């Protein structure tokens, strides 16, 4: 259990998340106006701000071991440049297979100019609600699709982002917080303090 200040910040995050999620569900017709308050209270007192995700592959090494790792992901009901930041490691829908999710690092957001090392390729700006994600493993070559990131599939909608990765369990003796942007790490610190359960992560099915 964290300090009172940590607990207080955590509750504020839960309320903000619950209100945002309930309003989002109301706008798309999943709940009625009479159910909004009920959903807010239910999410505050029963819901969690994180979920577990198992990731495997070379793309995010050494942040995530190529042999696989269980990740603690902070849920983000709305995603925009005010909630996710360049430098964050995010879980997102795979642009090449939307039924799956992948983990990549956010490299650029809407309005930023993208330049290529190939002089034949023209620079371009990311449009509204677009982002650019890359792999951490610098040894992988995008030329043969090893990296499987925006250098292969291009910009992706920010709505594809499912959450921000805040902790990685690589093994029982190798685990720790993910290095994200300074702003994100400050925002996520109370969530990490209140919801991190390494034992639960170790029990997570590795599929």
LOKOL-473114 format. One record per residue: residue in three letters; x negated, y, z negated of N, C-alpha, C, O, CB in turn. Coordinates in steps of 0.1 Angstrom, whole numbers. Atoms other than C-alpha are relative to their C-alpha. Glycine has a CB too. Example, Ala and Ser with C-alpha at 12.3 -4.5 7.8 and 13.67 -1.06 7.14 Angstrom:
('ala'; (-9; -12; 0); (-123; -45; -78); (-9; 12; 0); (-19; 12; -7); (10; 0; -12)),
('ser'; (9; -11; 0); (-137; -11; -71); (8; 11; -8); (3; 22; -9); (-4; 5; 14)),
This chain:
('unk'; (-9; -12; 0); (0; 0; 0); (-9; 12; 0); (-18; 13; -8); (10; 0; -12)),
('unk'; (8; -12; -1); (-14; 34; 10); (4; 10; -11); (13; 8; -19); (2; 6; 14)),
('unk'; (-3; -11; 9); (-13; 66; -9); (13; 6; 3); (20; 3; 13); (-11; 11; 1)),
('unk'; (-13; -6; -2); (18; 87; -13); (0; 8; 13); (10; 8; 21); (4; 9; -12)),
('unk'; (1; -8; -12); (6; 110; 15); (1; -8; 12); (8; -5; 22); (-13; 9; 0)),
('unk'; (-1; 9; -11); (1; 81; 38); (14; -6; 2); (19; -7; 13); (-10; -12; -2)),
('unk'; (-13; 5; 0); (34; 66; 29); (10; 10; 6); (19; 7; 14); (5; -5; -14)),
('unk'; (-9; -10; -5); (52; 99; 35); (-2; 3; 15); (8; 4; 22); (-3; 14; -8)),
('unk'; (2; -2; -14); (36; 104; 69); (5; -12; 8); (11; -10; 19); (-15; 1; 3)),
('unk'; (-5; 12; -7); (45; 68; 78); (16; 1; 1); (21; -2; 12); (-4; -12; -8)),
('unk'; (-15; -1; -1); (82; 74; 69); (4; 11; 10); (14; 9; 17); (5; 4; -14)),
('unk'; (-3; -10; -10); (82; 106; 90); (-1; -6; 14); (8; -4; 23); (-9; 12; -1)),
('unk'; (1; 7; -12); (69; 85; 119); (12; -9; 3); (16; -10; 14); (-13; -7; 1)),
('unk'; (-11; 10; -2); (96; 59; 114); (13; 7; 3); (21; 3; 12); (2; -8; -13)),
('unk'; (-12; -7; -3); (123; 85; 113); (0; 6; 14); (10; 5; 22); (2; 12; -10)),
('unk'; (2; -5; -14); (110; 102; 145); (2; -11; 10); (9; -9; 20); (-13; 6; 1)),
('unk'; (-2; 11; -9); (108; 69; 162); (14; -5; 1); (20; -7; 12); (-9; -12; -4)),
('unk'; (-13; 5; 1); (142; 58; 151); (10; 9; 7); (19; 5; 14); (5; -3; -14)),
('unk'; (-9; -10; -7); (159; 90; 162); (-2; 0; 15); (8; 0; 23); (-2; 14; -6)),
('unk'; (3; 1; -14); (142; 89; 195); (5; -12; 7); (11; -11; 18); (-15; 1; 2)),
('unk'; (-5; 12; -6); (150; 53; 202); (15; -1; 0); (21; -5; 10); (-6; -12; -8)),
('unk'; (-14; 1; 1); (186; 56; 191); (6; 10; 11); (16; 6; 18); (5; 4; -14)),
('unk'; (-5; -9; -10); (191; 87; 213); (-3; -5; 14); (6; -4; 23); (-8; 14; -1)),
('unk'; (3; 6; -13); (174; 69; 242); (11; -11; 4); (16; -11; 15); (-14; -6; 0)),
('unk'; (-10; 11; -2); (198; 39; 238); (14; 6; 2); (22; 0; 10); (0; -9; -12)),
('unk'; (-13; -6; -2); (228; 62; 236); (1; 6; 14); (11; 5; 20); (2; 12; -11)),
('unk'; (-1; -6; -13); (219; 80; 268); (1; -10; 11); (7; -7; 21); (-13; 8; 2)),
('unk'; (-1; 10; -10); (216; 48; 287); (13; -9; -2); (15; -19; 5); (-12; -9; 1)),
('unk'; (-13; 6; 2); (249; 36; 273); (0; -13; -8); (9; -21; -8); (6; -3; 13)),
('unk'; (1; 13; 8); (236; 7; 251); (8; 1; -13); (12; -9; -19); (-14; -3; -2)),
('unk'; (-7; -2; 12); (252; 22; 220); (10; 12; 1); (8; 21; 10); (-9; 2; -12)),
('unk'; (-10; -11; 0); (282; 46; 213); (-5; 11; -9); (-14; 9; -17); (14; -5; -4)),
('unk'; (3; -12; 9); (280; 80; 196); (2; -4; -15); (-5; 1; -23); (8; 12; 4)),
('unk'; (-2; 4; 14); (294; 63; 165); (-11; -9; -6); (-12; -11; -18); (14; -6; -1)),
('unk'; (10; 10; 4); (266; 38; 164); (-14; 7; -1); (-24; 0; -6); (-1; -11; 10)),
('unk'; (13; -7; 0); (237; 64; 167); (-5; 0; -15); (-17; -4; -17); (1; 14; 5)),
('unk'; (5; -1; 14); (234; 71; 129); (-3; -14; -6); (-12; -15; -13); (11; 7; -8)),
('unk'; (2; 14; 5); (238; 34; 121); (-13; -6; 5); (-20; -12; -2); (12; -9; 4)),
('unk'; (12; 5; -6); (210; 26; 145); (-13; 7; -6); (-23; 0; -8); (0; 1; 15)),
('unk'; (12; -7; 5); (187; 53; 131); (-3; -6; -14); (-15; -9; -17); (4; 15; -2)),
('unk'; (3; 5; 13); (191; 40; 95); (-5; -15; 1); (-14; -18; -7); (13; 0; -9)),
('unk'; (4; 14; -1); (187; 4; 106); (-14; -1; 4); (-22; -9; -1); (9; -8; 11)),
('unk'; (13; 0; -4); (155; 11; 124); (-10; 5; -11); (-21; 0; -12); (-2; 8; 13)),
('unk'; (8; -6; 11); (141; 32; 95); (-3; -10; -11); (-14; -12; -15); (6; 12; -6)),
('unk'; (2; 9; 11); (147; 5; 69); (-3; -14; 3); (-9; -21; -5); (13; 0; -8)),
('unk'; (2; 14; -4); (144; -27; 89); (-10; -1; 11); (-17; -12; 12); (13; -6; 4)),
('unk'; (8; 1; -12); (124; -19; 120); (-15; 2; -3); (-19; 7; -14); (4; 10; 10)),
('unk'; (15; -2; 1); (86; -19; 125); (-4; 9; 12); (2; 9; 23); (-7; -13; 0)),
('unk'; (5; -9; -10); (66; 6; 145); (-11; -7; 9); (-16; -1; 18); (-7; 12; -6)),
('unk'; (11; 7; -7); (42; -21; 158); (5; -14; 4); (15; -19; -1); (-12; -2; -8)),
('unk'; (-3; 14; -3); (43; -55; 175); (-14; -6; 4); (-23; 1; 7); (10; -1; 12)),
('unk'; (12; 7; -3); (17; -81; 183); (0; -5; 14); (10; -9; 20); (-2; -13; -9)),
('unk'; (2; 4; -15); (3; -89; 218); (-13; -7; 1); (-23; -2; -3); (1; 13; 9)),
('unk'; (12; 7; -2); (-22; -114; 228); (-6; 3; 14); (2; 2; 24); (2; -16; -1)),
('unk'; (6; -4; -12); (-46; -103; 255); (-13; -8; 3); (-20; -11; -7); (-4; 15; 0)),
('unk'; (12; 8; -4); (-73; -123; 274); (-4; 4; 14); (4; 7; 23); (4; -15; 0)),
('unk'; (6; -4; -13); (-96; -115; 303); (-12; 9; -2); (-15; 14; -12); (10; 7; 8)),
('unk'; (13; -8; 0); (-128; -97; 312); (2; 15; 1); (-7; 22; -3); (-8; -4; 12)),
('unk'; (-2; -14; -4); (-112; -64; 321); (-2; 10; -12); (-8; 21; -9); (14; 2; 4)),
('unk'; (1; -10; 11); (-112; -48; 286); (-12; -3; -10); (-13; 2; -20); (12; 0; -8)),
('unk'; (12; 3; 9); (-145; -63; 272); (-9; 12; 0); (-10; 18; 11); (-7; -13; 5)),
('unk'; (0; 7; 13); (-160; -55; 248); (11; 5; -9); (11; -1; -20); (-14; 2; -6)),
('unk'; (-11; -5; 10); (-130; -36; 233); (9; -12; -4); (12; -14; -16); (8; 10; 7)),
('unk'; (-7; 13; 3); (-110; -69; 236); (-9; -11; 6); (-13; -10; 18); (14; 0; 7)),
('unk'; (9; 11; -4); (-131; -101; 238); (6; -6; 13); (18; -8; 14); (-1; -10; -11)),
('unk'; (-4; 7; -12); (-131; -118; 272); (7; -14; -4); (14; -19; 4); (-12; -2; 9)),
('unk'; (-6; 13; 4); (-121; -150; 252); (14; 2; -6); (21; -7; -9); (-10; -6; -11)),
('unk'; (-13; -3; 4); (-90; -132; 240); (0; 7; -14); (-9; 5; -22); (8; -13; -1)),
('unk'; (-1; -6; 12); (-78; -112; 211); (15; 4; -3); (23; 6; 6); (-8; 13; -1)),
('unk'; (-13; -4; 4); (-46; -105; 191); (0; 15; -3); (-8; 20; -11); (5; -8; -12)),
('unk'; (-1; -14; 1); (-36; -68; 194); (12; 5; -8); (22; -1; -7); (0; 6; 13)),
('unk'; (-11; -7; 7); (-15; -46; 171); (3; 12; 9); (-6; 21; 10); (-4; 4; -15)),
('unk'; (-4; -10; -9); (4; -23; 194); (11; 9; -6); (21; 4; -11); (5; -6; 13)),
('unk'; (-10; -9; 6); (22; 8; 182); (11; 3; 11); (7; 7; 22); (-6; 14; -4)),
('unk'; (-11; -3; -9); (56; 12; 199); (2; 15; 3); (0; 23; -6); (14; -6; -6)),
('unk'; (-2; -14; -4); (63; 44; 219); (13; 0; 8); (14; -4; 19); (-12; 5; 8)),
('unk'; (-13; 0; -7); (100; 49; 227); (1; 10; 12); (8; 8; 22); (11; 3; -9)),
('unk'; (1; -10; -11); (92; 79; 249); (-15; 2; 2); (-23; 3; -7); (7; 13; -3)),
('unk'; (14; -1; -3); (59; 83; 267); (-2; 13; 9); (4; 14; 20); (-5; -12; 7)),
('unk'; (4; -12; -8); (45; 117; 280); (-13; 5; -6); (-19; -1; -15); (11; 11; -1)),
('unk'; (13; -5; 5); (13; 137; 276); (-1; 5; -14); (-11; 9; -19); (-5; 10; 10)),
('unk'; (0; -4; 14); (24; 147; 241); (0; -12; -9); (-2; -10; -21); (12; 9; -2)),
('unk'; (0; 11; 9); (26; 112; 228); (-11; -10; 3); (-15; -18; -6); (13; -8; 2)),
('unk'; (11; 8; -4); (-2; 94; 247); (-11; 9; 6); (-7; 19; 12); (3; -12; 9)),
('unk'; (11; -9; -3); (-36; 109; 254); (-11; -7; 8); (-14; -19; 6); (-6; 7; -12)),
('unk'; (12; 6; -7); (-66; 104; 277); (-10; -6; -10); (-13; 1; -20); (-7; 11; 9)),
('unk'; (9; 7; 10); (-89; 79; 260); (7; -10; -8); (1; -19; -14); (-6; 10; -9)),
('unk'; (-7; 10; 8); (-61; 58; 245); (0; -13; 8); (1; -14; 20); (15; 5; -2)),
('unk'; (-2; 13; -5); (-60; 21; 250); (15; -3; -1); (21; -3; -11); (-8; -11; -7)),
('unk'; (-15; 1; 0); (-24; 13; 261); (4; -14; 6); (-4; -20; 14); (7; 11; 8)),
('unk'; (-6; 12; -6); (-3; -18; 268); (11; 5; 10); (18; 14; 6); (7; -9; -11)),
('unk'; (-9; -5; -10); (17; -13; 300); (5; -12; 9); (-1; -22; 9); (-6; 11; 8)),
('unk'; (-5; 10; -10); (38; -33; 325); (-10; -1; 11); (-15; 9; 16); (14; 4; 5)),
('unk'; (9; 2; -11); (16; -48; 351); (6; 5; 13); (17; -1; 17); (-3; -16; 1)),
('unk'; (-6; -5; -12); (22; -28; 383); (1; -11; 11); (10; -10; 20); (-8; 11; 5)),
('unk'; (0; 11; -10); (15; -60; 403); (9; -11; -4); (12; -20; 5); (-14; -5; 3)),
('unk'; (-10; 10; 5); (38; -82; 382); (7; 5; -12); (3; 3; -24); (-8; -13; -4)),
('unk'; (-7; -7; 11); (63; -62; 361); (5; -9; -11); (8; -4; -22); (12; 7; 5)),
('unk'; (-4; 10; 11); (72; -94; 341); (-11; -2; -10); (-8; -6; -21); (4; -13; 6)),
('unk'; (11; 1; 9); (38; -93; 325); (-5; 14; -5); (-1; 24; 1); (-12; -7; 7)),
('unk'; (5; -12; 5); (20; -67; 305); (-16; -1; 0); (-21; -12; -2); (5; 4; -14)),
('unk'; (15; -1; 0); (-17; -56; 307); (-5; 10; -10); (3; 19; -14); (-6; 2; 14)),
('unk'; (6; -10; 9); (-40; -36; 285); (-11; 8; 8); (-20; 1; 13); (-6; -6; -13)),
('unk'; (10; -8; -7); (-60; -7; 300); (-2; 13; -8); (6; 16; -17); (4; 3; 15)),
('unk'; (3; -12; 7); (-75; 26; 289); (5; 12; 9); (3; 12; 21); (-15; 2; -3)),
('unk'; (-6; -12; -7); (-57; 59; 299); (-11; 9; 4); (-18; 14; -5); (11; 7; -8)),
('unk'; (11; -8; -5); (-81; 79; 321); (4; 14; 4); (-4; 23; 4); (-7; -7; 11)),
('unk'; (-4; -13; -5); (-60; 107; 334); (16; 0; 0); (22; -10; 1); (-5; 3; 15)),
('unk'; (-15; -2; 0); (-24; 121; 333); (4; 10; 10); (-4; 16; 17); (5; 4; -14)),
('unk'; (-6; -9; -10); (-1; 142; 354); (-8; 14; 1); (-11; 20; -9); (14; 3; -3)),
('unk'; (7; -13; -3); (-17; 173; 370); (-15; 0; 1); (-21; 10; 6); (3; 9; -11)),
('unk'; (15; 0; -1); (-53; 161; 369); (-4; -5; 14); (3; -13; 21); (-5; -10; -10)),
('unk'; (5; 3; -13); (-73; 159; 401); (-9; -13; -1); (-17; -14; -10); (-8; 12; 6)),
('unk'; (8; 12; 0); (-87; 125; 410); (-9; 0; 12); (-6; 3; 23); (10; -12; 2)),
('unk'; (11; 0; -10); (-120; 123; 429); (-6; -14; 1); (-7; -21; -8); (-11; 11; -4)),
('unk'; (6; 13; -2); (-135; 93; 445); (-15; 1; 3); (-20; 11; 8); (7; -7; 12)),
('unk'; (14; 0; -4); (-171; 83; 448); (-3; -2; 15); (-13; -1; 20); (-8; -10; -9)),
('unk'; (0; 2; -15); (-163; 74; 484); (3; 13; 7); (15; 17; 6); (9; -12; 4)),
('unk'; (-2; -12; -7); (-167; 105; 505); (11; 0; 10); (17; 10; 14); (-13; 5; 6)),
('unk'; (-10; 2; -10); (-142; 91; 530); (14; 2; -6); (24; 4; 1); (-1; -13; 7)),
('unk'; (-13; 0; 7); (-114; 92; 504); (3; 15; -5); (-6; 21; -11); (1; -10; -12)),
('unk'; (-4; -13; 4); (-96; 125; 499); (4; 1; -15); (11; -8; -20); (11; 5; 9)),
('unk'; (-5; -2; 13); (-91; 139; 464); (15; 2; -1); (21; 7; 9); (-7; 12; -7)),
('unk'; (-15; -2; 1); (-55; 141; 451); (3; 3; -15); (-5; 0; -24); (8; -12; 5)),
('unk'; (-4; -3; 13); (-36; 152; 421); (11; -10; -5); (19; -14; 3); (6; 15; -1)),
('unk'; (-11; 8; 6); (-15; 130; 398); (13; 8; -1); (13; 19; -6); (-4; -6; -13)),
('unk'; (-12; -7; 1); (21; 139; 401); (7; -2; -13); (1; -9; -22); (10; -6; 11)),
('unk'; (-7; 0; 13); (46; 144; 373); (3; -14; -4); (8; -22; 4); (12; 9; 0)),
('unk'; (-3; 13; 6); (49; 114; 350); (-9; -12; 6); (-6; -23; 4); (15; -4; 3)),
('unk'; (10; 10; -4); (20; 96; 367); (-12; 0; -9); (-16; 10; -15); (-4; 3; 15)),
('unk'; (12; 1; 8); (-11; 83; 350); (-10; -9; 7); (-6; -16; 17); (2; -4; -14)),
('unk'; (11; 8; -6); (-44; 66; 359); (-6; -8; -11); (-10; -3; -21); (-10; 9; 7)),
('unk'; (5; 9; 10); (-56; 36; 339); (-12; -8; 5); (-12; -12; 17); (11; -10; -5)),
('unk'; (12; 8; -4); (-90; 18; 340); (-3; -10; -10); (1; -10; -21); (-11; 10; 2)),
('unk'; (5; 10; 9); (-107; -12; 326); (-12; 5; -8); (-19; 15; -3); (-4; -13; 8)),
('unk'; (11; -4; 8); (-133; -8; 299); (-13; -7; 5); (-24; -2; 3); (2; -4; -15)),
('unk'; (12; 7; -4); (-157; -34; 314); (-6; 6; 12); (-1; 4; 24); (4; -15; 3)),
('unk'; (6; -7; -11); (-180; -14; 335); (-7; -9; 10); (-11; -4; 21); (-10; 11; -5)),
('unk'; (8; 10; -9); (-197; -45; 350); (9; -5; 11); (4; -11; 21); (-5; -11; -8)),
('unk'; (-9; 6; -10); (-165; -54; 370); (1; 10; 12); (1; 22; 10); (14; -2; -6)),
('unk'; (0; -8; -12); (-164; -42; 406); (15; 2; 5); (22; -8; 8); (-8; -6; 11)),
('unk'; (-13; -2; -6); (-131; -26; 418); (1; -3; 14); (12; -6; 20); (4; 15; -2)),
('unk'; (0; 3; -14); (-142; -33; 453); (6; -14; 4); (11; -16; 14); (-14; 2; 6)),
('unk'; (-5; 13; -2); (-133; -69; 449); (12; -3; -9); (15; -15; -12); (-11; -11; -1)),
('unk'; (-12; 1; 9); (-103; -63; 426); (-3; -6; -13); (7; -10; -20); (10; -8; 8)),
('unk'; (3; 6; 13); (-122; -76; 396); (7; 8; -12); (12; 2; -21); (-15; -1; -2)),
('unk'; (-4; -9; 11); (-112; -46; 374); (15; 0; -1); (20; 2; -12); (-6; 14; 2)),
('unk'; (-15; 0; 0); (-75; -48; 384); (5; 12; -8); (13; 10; -18); (5; -13; -7)),
('unk'; (-5; -12; 6); (-68; -12; 374); (4; 10; 11); (6; 6; 22); (-11; 6; -9)),
('unk'; (-5; -10; -10); (-57; 21; 391); (-9; 1; 12); (-4; 6; 23); (1; 13; -7)),
('unk'; (9; 0; -12); (-87; 18; 414); (5; -10; 11); (1; -9; 22); (-14; -2; -4)),
('unk'; (-6; 10; -9); (-68; -11; 429); (14; 3; 3); (18; 4; 15); (-2; -14; -6)),
('unk'; (-15; -2; -2); (-31; -4; 424); (4; 14; 0); (16; 17; 1); (7; -8; -10)),
('unk'; (-4; -14; 0); (-32; 34; 422); (6; 5; -12); (6; -2; -23); (8; 2; 12)),
('unk'; (-7; -6; 11); (-13; 57; 399); (12; -9; -5); (18; -16; 4); (5; 14; 3)),
('unk'; (-11; 7; 6); (13; 42; 376); (9; 9; -7); (4; 19; -13); (-4; -12; -9)),
('unk'; (-10; -8; 8); (45; 57; 361); (-4; -1; -15); (-7; -11; -20); (14; -4; 3)),
('unk'; (3; 1; 14); (39; 67; 325); (11; -8; -7); (9; -13; -18); (0; 15; -6)),
('unk'; (-10; 8; 6); (72; 50; 318); (-4; -15; -1); (3; -23; -8); (13; 1; 8)),
('unk'; (5; 14; 1); (53; 17; 324); (-7; -3; -13); (-9; -14; -17); (-9; -3; 12)),
('unk'; (8; 2; 13); (34; 23; 291); (10; -5; -11); (20; 2; -13); (-7; 13; -4)),
('unk'; (-9; 6; 11); (49; 2; 263); (-5; 4; -14); (4; 4; -23); (0; -15; 1)),
('unk'; (5; -3; 14); (27; 12; 234); (-15; 3; 1); (-22; 0; 11); (3; -10; -10)),
('unk'; (15; -3; 1); (-8; 22; 222); (-6; -11; -9); (-1; -14; -20); (-2; 14; -6)),
('unk'; (7; 10; 7); (-32; -5; 210); (-8; 6; -11); (-16; 15; -9); (-9; -9; 9)),
('unk'; (6; -7; 11); (-44; 4; 175); (-10; -9; -8); (-17; -5; -16); (10; 6; -9)),
('unk'; (9; 9; 7); (-62; -28; 162); (-1; -13; 8); (8; -17; 15); (6; -3; -14)),
('unk'; (3; 12; -8); (-78; -59; 177); (-6; -10; -10); (-16; -8; -16); (-9; 3; 12)),
('unk'; (6; 12; 7); (-84; -93; 160); (-6; -9; 11); (1; -16; 18); (11; -7; -8)),
('unk'; (7; 8; -9); (-110; -110; 181); (-3; -14; -6); (-2; -24; 1); (-14; 6; 5)),
('unk'; (2; 13; 7); (-118; -137; 155); (1; 4; -15); (3; 15; -18); (-14; -6; 3)),
('unk'; (-1; -2; 15); (-116; -141; 117); (-10; 9; -6); (-8; 15; -16); (0; -13; -7)),
('unk'; (11; -8; 5); (-149; -123; 113); (-3; 12; 9); (-12; 20; 6); (-12; -8; -2)),
('unk'; (2; -10; -9); (-146; -99; 142); (13; 7; 3); (21; 3; 12); (-7; -5; 13)),
('unk'; (-13; -7; -2); (-117; -74; 140); (-2; 14; -5); (-10; 17; -14); (12; -7; -6)),
('unk'; (0; -14; 4); (-111; -37; 136); (8; 9; 8); (14; 5; 18); (-15; 5; 0)),
('unk'; (-8; -9; -8); (-94; -6; 148); (-5; 3; 14); (-17; 2; 16); (1; 14; -8)),
('unk'; (4; -3; -13); (-94; 3; 184); (-3; 15; 1); (3; 23; -6); (12; -3; 10)),
('unk'; (4; -14; -1); (-112; 35; 193); (8; 7; 11); (6; 4; 23); (-15; 2; 3)),
('unk'; (-8; -8; -9); (-86; 58; 209); (-4; 15; -1); (-14; 18; -7); (15; -2; -4)),
('unk'; (2; -15; 1); (-84; 96; 213); (0; 4; -14); (7; -2; -22); (10; 8; 9)),
('unk'; (0; -5; 13); (-90; 116; 182); (14; 3; -5); (18; 0; -16); (-9; 12; -2)),
('unk'; (-14; -4; 4); (-54; 129; 182); (8; -13; -3); (15; -13; -13); (6; 8; 11)),
('unk'; (-7; 12; 2); (-40; 94; 186); (-4; -7; -13); (5; -12; -20); (-2; -10; 12)),
('unk'; (4; 7; 12); (-61; 79; 158); (5; 7; -12); (7; 0; -22); (-16; -1; 0)),
('unk'; (-6; -7; 12); (-50; 106; 134); (15; -3; -1); (19; -5; -12); (-3; 15; 2)),
('unk'; (-14; 2; 0); (-14; 101; 144); (3; -15; -5); (13; -17; -12); (7; 2; 13)),
('unk'; (-2; 14; 2); (-17; 63; 141); (-5; -5; -14); (-1; -16; -18); (-6; -8; 10)),
('unk'; (6; 5; 12); (-36; 61; 108); (10; -4; -11); (8; -15; -17); (-9; 11; -6)),
('unk'; (-10; 5; 10); (-5; 59; 85); (7; -13; 4); (10; -21; -4); (10; 11; -3)),
('unk'; (-7; 12; -6); (11; 33; 108); (-10; -12; -2); (-5; -23; -6); (3; 1; 15)),
('unk'; (10; 11; 2); (-21; 12; 107); (-1; -4; -15); (-2; -16; -18); (-14; 4; 5)),
('unk'; (2; 2; 14); (-24; 16; 69); (12; -8; -5); (10; -17; -14); (-1; 13; -7)),
('unk'; (-12; 6; 6); (12; 4; 63); (4; -13; 7); (11; -21; 1); (11; 10; 1)),
('unk'; (-5; 11; -7); (17; -22; 90); (-10; -11; 4); (-7; -21; 9); (7; 4; 12)),
('unk'; (10; 9; -4); (-16; -39; 95); (0; -12; -9); (0; -11; -22); (-14; 6; -1)),
('unk'; (0; 13; 7); (-15; -76; 84); (-9; -9; 8); (-4; -16; 17); (15; -5; -2)),
('unk'; (9; 8; -7); (-46; -94; 95); (4; -15; 0); (2; -22; 10); (-14; 1; -5)),
('unk'; (-4; 14; 1); (-33; -128; 83); (11; -3; 10); (11; -13; 16); (5; -3; -15)),
('unk'; (-11; 2; -10); (-1; -124; 104); (-6; 0; 14); (-1; -7; 22); (10; 11; -2)),
('unk'; (6; -1; -13); (-22; -114; 134); (-7; -14; 3); (-7; -18; 14); (-10; 11; 1)),
('unk'; (7; 13; -2); (-43; -146; 129); (10; -12; 3); (6; -21; 9); (-9; -3; -12)),
('unk'; (-10; 11; -2); (-11; -167; 129); (7; 2; 13); (14; -7; 18); (10; 0; -11)),
('unk'; (-7; -3; -12); (1; -151; 161); (-3; -10; 11); (-15; -13; 14); (-3; 14; 5)),
('unk'; (3; 10; -10); (5; -177; 189); (-8; 6; 12); (-5; 17; 16); (13; -6; 6)),
('unk'; (9; -5; -10); (-23; -173; 215); (4; -6; 13); (-1; -17; 17); (-15; -3; -3)),
('unk'; (-4; 5; -13); (-5; -178; 248); (-2; 10; 11); (1; 8; 22); (15; -4; -1)),
